[in-house]
C-alpha cells in the first residue's frame, strides 16, 4: 500500500522533466473493441497487449483528483498515445548513450550548487522522491527519446514568408468595434420576486444538497516522528511502520498515542473545503481534500501522501445535507443561479437570431435603444490589447471578419458583450524587422502542430488498435 501512496507524484514528475513532452496523440476514436479474449487486457496495439494493472497505474500517476467515466476514456487515449510514441521510438531506433544521459542529468538546474553539478543535491532529490537512480534515469532517458522523435517529425521546418506575414497581420491588425454590454442590457430582465426564487429552489433542490465528510487527521512530520527536520531513511521507516499499523486495523487515535500525537478534532467539510456555514478551512489544501473525498467507508483509516507530505486520515461519516433557502448565503446562490440561467437563455435566443442572419446592424442599434444602454466605441491596436477588455474577449473579437455581429464572453461567462466589427485595418511586417523571427517562429509552430495532427492520423492507420470495453468497464467501476 505504501508503494502506491509514495508514488512518483505529478508534482515531482514536473520538477524532473524540465522539457517535458506534451504528447499530441490524444483523443483516439473509441470505435474498435474486443468482444472476447483476455479480460485482463485493456488495449492491444498490434501484437503488444497492455493490462488493466498497467492502465490503472498510469491513471494513478496522472490523475490528481477523483475522476469521472469520461475522464478515464480521455486518459486511455493519452495512455494509447504514450505507448504509440514508445513503439515509434523503437521503430526509428532512437537511442541515448550513457554519456549523453550523464550530461543531461548534470545540466539539470535542480541538481546544481554554485552553478556546478552537486552529487549531494542529486541524491537528496532521489531520497525525497523515493526513486532509485536507475528508475529516475529511465524516466529521463525515455523523455529525451520522445523529444528526439518529435524533433524527427517536426524539425527542420521553415515558415514561408506569406504565412509569417499572415500571422503578423492576424495579431497586429487594428480593429474598430461597437460594443453593447449585455449584462447591462438585460439588467431589468433579471429582477425576481421571492416567490420566483423559492420556486427555482424547489425545482432544483438536488443542486443545493451537498456531500459533507467528517474526518480526523494528523500530519506526519520528520520533526514529530524522528526529532529532526530531515526526510531520511529513518523517517520513511516510521512511515512504513505507521502504514503497517493501519493495515493491521489500528485507527487514527491509537496510532496517535503510539507516536505521541494529541487527540485530533473532527473536521466536517464539503468538497470545496467549506463547513456548513460556507467558511473555508484554510489548513487543508484542495488536492488533499480531493484525495479524502475518494474515501466513502465510515471508519476507514488511510495513509495519504500529498505534495511530499504525509497524513493519517480516518473517515468518521459521509452525509448528504440539504441547504436551507432561508439561509442568506443559500438564497444568494439560488438568486445568482436563476440570474445566470435567465441570462444564458436570453443570450442563446440572440445567438440563434445572429446565426440565422435575422439580426442586422439596425437590430443592434435598436437593442441598445430599447434597453436604454450605450453603444461603446473601441479601437484595438492588436490582439493583445487588453486595456479595456479581457484578453480572451479581445482574442474572440480578432477571430471574426469585418462587419460581423458576434457575442463574446470572458472565461467564466459572467461578462457578455454584443459586438459589431466596424472596420479592420491590415498591417504588414518588413522581412528586415527585428520582430520578423518571432512571427516566423509562431507561424512555424502552427505548421508543426498541423503536422503532428497529420502524424496522429498516420499512426491510427499504421497500428491496429483494439480496446477491450469489458476491461475498460472494470477500470471505470474501480475508480467510481
C-alpha positions as CSV (number, residue, x, y, z in Angstrom):
1,X,0.0,0.0,0.0
2,X,2.8,2.4,0.9
3,X,4.3,1.9,-2.5
4,X,1.2,3.3,-4.2
5,X,1.0,6.2,-1.7
6,X,4.6,7.2,-2.2
7,X,4.4,7.1,-5.9
8,X,6.4,9.3,-8.1
9,X,3.8,12.2,-7.9
10,X,2.8,14.5,-10.7
11,X,4.5,17.4,-8.9
12,X,7.8,15.6,-8.7
13,X,7.4,14.5,-12.3
14,X,7.0,18.1,-13.4
15,X,10.2,19.0,-11.5
16,X,12.2,16.3,-13.1
17,X,11.1,16.8,-16.7
18,X,12.1,20.4,-17.3
19,X,11.5,19.9,-21.0
20,X,8.5,17.5,-20.7
21,X,7.0,16.4,-23.9
22,X,3.3,17.0,-24.3
23,X,2.1,14.1,-26.3
24,X,-0.1,15.2,-29.2
25,X,-1.6,11.8,-29.8
26,X,-4.7,12.1,-27.7
27,X,-8.4,11.7,-28.0
28,X,-8.3,8.5,-30.1
29,X,-11.5,7.3,-31.6
30,X,-13.1,4.6,-29.4
31,X,-14.5,2.7,-32.4
32,X,-12.7,-0.7,-32.1
33,X,-13.5,-3.2,-29.4
34,X,-12.5,-6.7,-28.3
35,X,-15.6,-8.9,-27.8
36,X,-13.6,-11.9,-26.4
37,X,-10.1,-12.8,-25.3
38,X,-8.3,-12.0,-22.1
39,X,-10.5,-9.8,-19.9
40,X,-7.3,-8.5,-18.2
41,X,-6.1,-6.8,-21.4
42,X,-7.5,-3.2,-21.7
43,X,-5.9,-2.4,-25.1
44,X,-3.9,-4.1,-27.8
45,X,-1.7,-2.3,-30.3
46,X,-0.7,-4.7,-33.0
47,X,0.9,-7.6,-31.0
48,X,1.5,-5.6,-27.9
49,X,-1.0,-6.1,-25.1
50,X,-1.5,-3.8,-22.1
51,X,-3.1,-4.9,-18.9
52,X,-5.6,-3.4,-16.5
53,X,-2.9,-3.0,-14.0
54,X,-0.6,-1.0,-16.4
55,X,-3.5,1.3,-17.2
56,X,-4.6,1.8,-13.6
57,X,-1.0,2.6,-12.6
58,X,-1.0,5.2,-15.4
59,X,-4.2,6.7,-14.1
60,X,-2.9,6.9,-10.5
61,X,0.2,8.6,-11.7
62,X,-1.6,11.2,-13.9
63,X,-4.9,11.9,-12.1
64,X,-4.7,14.3,-9.2
65,X,-8.3,14.1,-8.1
66,X,-11.5,12.0,-8.3
67,X,-12.1,11.2,-11.9
68,X,-15.3,10.6,-13.9
69,X,-16.0,8.0,-16.5
70,X,-15.4,10.3,-19.5
71,X,-12.0,11.3,-18.0
72,X,-11.0,7.7,-17.8
73,X,-11.6,7.4,-21.5
74,X,-9.5,10.5,-22.1
75,X,-6.7,9.1,-20.0
76,X,-7.0,5.9,-22.1
77,X,-6.5,8.0,-25.2
78,X,-3.4,9.5,-23.6
79,X,-2.2,6.1,-22.5
80,X,-2.5,4.8,-26.1
81,X,-0.6,7.9,-27.4
82,X,2.2,7.2,-24.9
83,X,2.5,3.6,-26.0
84,X,2.5,4.6,-29.7
85,X,5.3,7.0,-29.1
86,X,7.3,4.3,-27.4
87,X,6.7,2.0,-30.3
88,X,7.8,4.7,-32.8
89,X,10.9,5.4,-30.7
90,X,11.8,1.7,-31.0
91,X,10.9,1.7,-34.7
92,X,13.2,4.5,-35.6
93,X,16.0,3.1,-33.4
94,X,16.3,6.3,-31.3
95,X,18.8,5.7,-28.5
96,X,20.5,7.7,-25.8
97,X,24.0,6.8,-24.7
98,X,25.1,6.6,-21.1
99,X,27.4,9.5,-21.7
100,X,24.6,11.7,-23.1
101,X,22.3,10.7,-20.2
102,X,25.0,11.7,-17.7
103,X,25.4,15.1,-19.4
104,X,21.6,15.5,-19.3
105,X,21.5,14.9,-15.6
106,X,24.4,17.1,-14.8
107,X,22.8,20.0,-16.7
108,X,19.6,19.9,-14.7
109,X,19.4,23.1,-12.6
110,X,17.8,21.4,-9.6
111,X,21.0,19.3,-9.2
112,X,23.4,22.3,-9.2
113,X,25.0,24.1,-6.4
114,X,27.1,27.2,-7.1
115,X,26.3,26.6,-10.8
116,X,28.0,23.2,-10.6
117,X,26.6,19.7,-10.5
118,X,26.2,18.5,-6.9
119,X,26.0,14.8,-6.2
120,X,24.5,15.6,-2.8
121,X,21.6,17.6,-4.4
122,X,21.1,14.7,-6.8
123,X,20.9,12.0,-4.0
124,X,18.8,14.3,-1.8
125,X,16.3,14.6,-4.7
126,X,16.2,10.8,-5.2
127,X,15.6,10.2,-1.5
128,X,12.8,12.9,-1.3
129,X,11.2,11.4,-4.4
130,X,11.6,7.8,-3.2
131,X,13.4,7.0,-6.5
132,X,16.3,4.8,-7.3
133,X,19.0,6.2,-9.7
134,X,18.0,3.5,-12.2
135,X,14.3,4.5,-12.1
136,X,15.0,8.2,-12.4
137,X,17.5,7.7,-15.3
138,X,15.0,5.5,-17.1
139,X,12.3,8.2,-16.9
140,X,14.7,10.9,-18.1
141,X,16.0,8.8,-20.9
142,X,12.6,7.9,-22.2
143,X,11.5,11.5,-22.1
144,X,14.6,12.6,-24.1
145,X,13.9,9.9,-26.7
146,X,10.3,11.2,-27.1
147,X,11.7,14.7,-27.6
148,X,14.1,13.4,-30.3
149,X,11.2,11.6,-32.0
150,X,9.1,14.8,-32.2
151,X,12.2,16.7,-33.5
152,X,12.5,14.0,-36.2
153,X,8.9,14.7,-37.2
154,X,8.8,18.5,-36.9
155,X,12.4,19.5,-37.0
156,X,13.8,21.5,-40.0
157,X,10.5,23.1,-40.9
158,X,10.8,26.8,-42.1
159,X,7.7,29.0,-42.4
160,X,7.2,30.6,-45.8
161,X,7.2,34.4,-45.8
162,X,3.5,34.7,-46.7
163,X,2.5,32.7,-43.7
164,X,4.7,34.7,-41.4
165,X,3.0,37.9,-42.8
166,X,-0.4,36.4,-42.3
167,X,0.5,35.5,-38.7
168,X,1.8,39.1,-38.1
169,X,-1.3,40.7,-39.6
170,X,-3.7,38.4,-37.7
171,X,-2.2,39.5,-34.4
172,X,-1.4,43.2,-35.1
173,X,-4.2,44.5,-37.3
174,X,-6.1,47.4,-36.0
175,X,-9.8,47.0,-35.3
176,X,-12.6,49.5,-34.7
177,X,-15.6,47.9,-32.9
178,X,-19.0,48.9,-31.4
179,X,-19.9,47.0,-28.2
180,X,-23.1,46.6,-26.1
181,X,-22.7,45.3,-22.6
182,X,-25.3,42.5,-22.5
183,X,-25.2,42.3,-18.7
184,X,-26.4,45.9,-18.5
185,X,-28.8,45.4,-21.4
186,X,-30.6,42.6,-19.6
187,X,-30.4,44.1,-16.1
188,X,-34.2,44.7,-15.8
189,X,-34.8,41.1,-17.1
190,X,-33.0,39.7,-14.0
191,X,-35.2,41.0,-11.3
192,X,-37.1,38.3,-9.4
193,X,-39.6,38.1,-6.6
194,X,-39.1,35.9,-3.5
195,X,-41.8,33.6,-4.9
196,X,-39.8,33.1,-8.1
197,X,-36.6,32.4,-6.2
198,X,-38.4,29.9,-3.9
199,X,-39.9,28.1,-7.0
200,X,-36.5,27.9,-8.6
201,X,-35.0,26.5,-5.4
202,X,-37.8,23.9,-5.0
203,X,-37.3,22.8,-8.6
204,X,-33.6,22.4,-8.2
205,X,-33.2,21.1,-4.6
206,X,-30.8,18.4,-5.6
207,X,-28.4,21.1,-6.8
208,X,-28.4,22.7,-3.3
209,X,-27.7,19.5,-1.4
210,X,-24.0,18.7,-0.7
211,X,-21.9,15.8,0.4
212,X,-20.1,16.5,3.7
213,X,-17.4,14.4,5.2
214,X,-16.5,14.2,8.8
215,X,-13.0,13.0,9.5
216,X,-10.0,13.2,11.8
217,X,-6.5,13.8,10.5
218,X,-2.9,14.0,11.8
219,X,0.1,15.3,9.8
220,X,3.2,13.2,9.9
221,X,6.3,15.4,10.0
222,X,10.0,14.3,10.4
223,X,10.3,16.6,13.4
224,X,7.4,14.8,15.2
225,X,8.4,11.2,14.2
226,X,12.3,11.3,14.4
227,X,13.0,14.7,16.1
228,X,14.8,16.1,13.0
229,X,13.6,18.1,10.0
230,X,15.0,15.6,7.6
231,X,13.3,13.3,5.1
232,X,15.8,10.5,5.7
233,X,15.6,6.7,5.8
234,X,14.6,6.7,9.4
235,X,11.6,9.0,8.7
236,X,10.4,6.7,5.9
237,X,10.9,3.7,8.1
238,X,8.5,5.3,10.6
239,X,6.1,6.0,7.7
240,X,6.3,2.3,6.8
241,X,5.6,1.3,10.4
242,X,2.5,3.5,10.5
243,X,1.4,2.0,7.3
244,X,1.7,-1.5,8.7
245,X,-0.3,-0.4,11.8
246,X,-3.1,0.8,9.5
247,X,-3.1,-2.4,7.6
248,X,-3.3,-4.2,10.9
249,X,-6.5,-2.5,11.7
250,X,-5.4,0.3,14.1
251,X,-7.4,3.6,13.9
252,X,-6.1,7.2,14.0
253,X,-6.4,7.6,17.7
254,X,-4.4,4.5,18.6
255,X,-1.7,5.5,16.0
256,X,-1.6,9.0,17.5
257,X,-1.0,7.5,21.0
258,X,1.9,5.4,19.7
259,X,3.6,8.4,18.2
260,X,2.7,11.0,20.9
261,X,0.1,12.9,18.9
262,X,-2.6,14.8,20.8
263,X,-6.2,13.7,20.2
264,X,-7.3,15.2,16.8
265,X,-10.6,17.1,16.4
266,X,-13.3,16.1,14.0
267,X,-13.3,18.2,10.8
268,X,-16.5,18.4,8.7
269,X,-16.3,20.0,5.2
270,X,-17.7,19.7,1.7
271,X,-15.7,19.0,-1.5
272,X,-14.8,22.7,-1.7
273,X,-13.3,22.7,1.8
274,X,-16.3,24.7,3.3
275,X,-18.0,24.0,6.6
276,X,-21.8,24.2,7.0
277,X,-21.5,28.0,7.3
278,X,-19.6,28.3,4.0
279,X,-16.4,29.1,5.8
280,X,-13.3,27.7,4.0
281,X,-10.9,25.5,6.0
282,X,-7.6,27.1,5.0
283,X,-5.5,24.4,6.7
284,X,-6.3,21.7,4.2
285,X,-5.2,22.0,0.5
286,X,-7.7,21.4,-2.3
287,X,-5.5,18.5,-3.5
288,X,-5.7,16.8,-0.1
289,X,-9.5,17.4,0.1
290,X,-9.9,15.7,-3.3
291,X,-8.0,12.6,-2.0
292,X,-10.0,12.5,1.2
293,X,-13.3,12.6,-0.8
294,X,-12.3,9.5,-2.7
295,X,-13.0,7.5,0.5
296,X,-16.6,6.7,1.4
297,X,-16.5,4.0,4.0
298,X,-17.0,5.2,7.6
299,X,-14.3,4.2,10.0
300,X,-11.8,3.8,7.1
301,X,-8.3,4.9,8.0
302,X,-5.7,5.6,5.4
303,X,-2.2,7.0,4.9
304,X,-2.2,9.8,2.3
305,X,0.7,11.4,0.6
306,X,0.2,14.9,-0.9
307,X,2.9,17.1,-2.3
308,X,5.6,15.1,-0.4
309,X,3.7,15.5,2.9
310,X,2.1,12.6,4.8
311,X,-1.2,12.3,6.7
312,X,-3.2,9.8,8.5
313,X,-6.9,10.3,7.8
314,X,-9.8,8.5,9.4
315,X,-13.3,8.9,7.8
316,X,-16.0,9.3,10.5
317,X,-19.1,9.9,8.5
318,X,-20.3,10.8,5.0
319,X,-23.7,12.6,4.7
320,X,-25.8,14.4,2.1
321,X,-27.0,17.7,3.6
322,X,-29.8,19.8,2.1
323,X,-29.3,23.5,2.2
324,X,-32.0,25.8,3.7
325,X,-33.4,28.6,1.4
326,X,-33.8,30.8,4.5
327,X,-30.0,30.9,4.8
328,X,-28.9,34.2,3.4
329,X,-25.9,32.7,1.6
330,X,-28.0,29.9,0.1
331,X,-30.6,32.4,-1.1
332,X,-27.8,34.5,-2.7
333,X,-26.5,31.4,-4.5
334,X,-30.0,30.5,-5.7
335,X,-30.6,34.0,-7.0
336,X,-27.3,34.1,-8.8
337,X,-28.1,30.7,-10.4
338,X,-31.5,32.0,-11.5
339,X,-30.0,35.1,-13.0
340,X,-27.3,33.1,-14.8
341,X,-29.9,30.7,-16.3
342,X,-32.1,33.5,-17.4
343,X,-29.2,35.5,-18.9
344,X,-28.0,32.4,-20.8
345,X,-31.5,31.8,-22.2
346,X,-31.7,35.4,-23.4
347,X,-28.2,35.3,-25.0
348,X,-28.9,31.9,-26.6
349,X,-32.0,33.5,-28.2
350,X,-29.9,36.3,-29.5
351,X,-27.2,34.0,-30.8
352,X,-29.9,32.0,-32.7
353,X,-31.0,35.2,-34.4
354,X,-27.4,36.1,-35.4
355,X,-26.7,32.6,-36.7
356,X,-29.9,32.7,-38.8
357,X,-28.9,36.1,-40.2
358,X,-32.0,37.6,-38.6
359,X,-30.1,40.3,-36.6
360,X,-28.7,43.2,-38.5
361,X,-26.8,46.4,-37.6
362,X,-30.2,48.1,-37.4
363,X,-31.3,45.5,-34.8
364,X,-28.0,46.1,-33.0
365,X,-28.8,49.8,-32.7
366,X,-32.5,49.1,-31.8
367,X,-31.5,46.7,-29.0
368,X,-29.3,49.4,-27.4
369,X,-32.2,52.0,-27.7
370,X,-34.9,49.6,-26.3
371,X,-32.7,48.5,-23.4
372,X,-31.5,52.1,-22.7
373,X,-27.8,51.2,-22.8
374,X,-24.9,52.9,-24.6
375,X,-23.1,51.6,-27.6
376,X,-19.4,51.9,-26.7
377,X,-16.8,52.5,-29.4
378,X,-13.3,51.0,-29.0
379,X,-10.1,50.9,-31.1
380,X,-7.9,47.9,-30.6
381,X,-4.2,48.2,-31.6
382,X,-3.6,44.4,-31.7
383,X,-5.0,41.1,-30.4
384,X,-3.1,41.6,-27.1
385,X,-4.6,45.0,-26.4
386,X,-6.4,44.3,-23.1
387,X,-6.6,47.9,-21.8
388,X,-10.4,48.0,-21.9
389,X,-11.5,44.3,-22.2
390,X,-10.0,41.0,-21.1
391,X,-7.5,39.4,-23.4
392,X,-9.7,36.3,-24.0
393,X,-12.5,38.6,-25.1
394,X,-10.3,40.6,-27.5
395,X,-9.0,37.3,-29.0
396,X,-12.5,36.3,-29.8
397,X,-13.1,39.7,-31.5
398,X,-10.0,39.1,-33.6
399,X,-11.4,35.7,-34.8
400,X,-14.1,37.2,-37.0
401,X,-14.2,39.3,-40.1
402,X,-15.3,42.9,-40.8
403,X,-18.9,43.8,-40.4
404,X,-19.7,40.7,-38.4
405,X,-22.0,40.8,-35.4
406,X,-20.9,38.4,-32.6
407,X,-21.4,37.6,-28.9
408,X,-18.2,37.3,-26.9
409,X,-17.7,36.3,-23.2
410,X,-15.0,36.0,-20.6
411,X,-13.8,32.6,-19.4
412,X,-16.4,32.4,-16.7
413,X,-19.2,33.6,-18.9
414,X,-20.0,36.3,-16.3
415,X,-19.3,39.1,-18.8
416,X,-21.1,39.1,-22.1
417,X,-20.8,41.5,-25.0
418,X,-22.6,42.1,-28.3
419,X,-20.0,43.3,-30.8
420,X,-20.2,44.7,-34.3
421,X,-16.8,44.8,-36.0
422,X,-16.9,48.2,-37.8
423,X,-13.5,48.2,-39.5
424,X,-10.3,46.2,-39.9
425,X,-7.0,47.9,-40.9
426,X,-4.5,45.3,-42.0
427,X,-0.8,45.7,-41.4
428,X,2.4,44.3,-42.9
429,X,5.8,43.3,-41.5
430,X,9.2,44.0,-43.1
431,X,11.4,41.0,-43.5
432,X,14.2,43.0,-42.0
433,X,12.2,43.8,-38.9
434,X,13.6,42.8,-35.5
435,X,10.2,41.0,-34.9
436,X,10.2,39.0,-38.1
437,X,11.9,35.9,-36.5
438,X,9.4,35.9,-33.6
439,X,6.4,35.8,-36.0
440,X,8.2,33.3,-38.3
441,X,8.6,31.0,-35.2
442,X,4.9,31.5,-34.4
443,X,3.9,30.5,-37.9
444,X,6.3,27.6,-37.8
445,X,4.7,26.4,-34.6
446,X,1.3,26.2,-36.3
447,X,2.7,24.3,-39.2
448,X,4.3,21.8,-36.8
449,X,1.1,21.4,-34.8
450,X,-0.7,20.6,-38.1
451,X,2.0,18.2,-39.0
452,X,1.6,16.4,-35.6
453,X,-2.2,16.1,-36.3
454,X,-1.3,14.5,-39.7
455,X,1.2,12.2,-38.0
456,X,-1.5,11.3,-35.5
457,X,-3.8,10.2,-38.3
458,X,-0.9,8.3,-39.9
459,X,-0.3,6.3,-36.7
460,X,-4.0,5.4,-36.4
461,X,-3.7,3.7,-39.8
462,X,-0.3,2.2,-39.2
463,X,-1.2,0.4,-36.0
464,X,-4.1,-1.8,-35.3
465,X,-5.6,-0.5,-32.0
466,X,-8.3,-2.5,-30.2
467,X,-9.9,-1.5,-27.0
468,X,-11.4,-4.1,-24.6
469,X,-14.5,-2.4,-23.3
470,X,-15.2,-5.2,-20.7
471,X,-11.8,-4.4,-19.2
472,X,-12.4,-0.7,-19.5
473,X,-15.6,-1.1,-17.6
474,X,-13.7,-2.9,-14.8
475,X,-11.3,0.1,-14.6
476,X,-14.3,2.6,-14.5
477,X,-16.0,0.6,-11.8
478,X,-12.8,0.5,-9.7
479,X,-12.4,4.3,-9.8
480,X,-16.1,5.1,-9.3
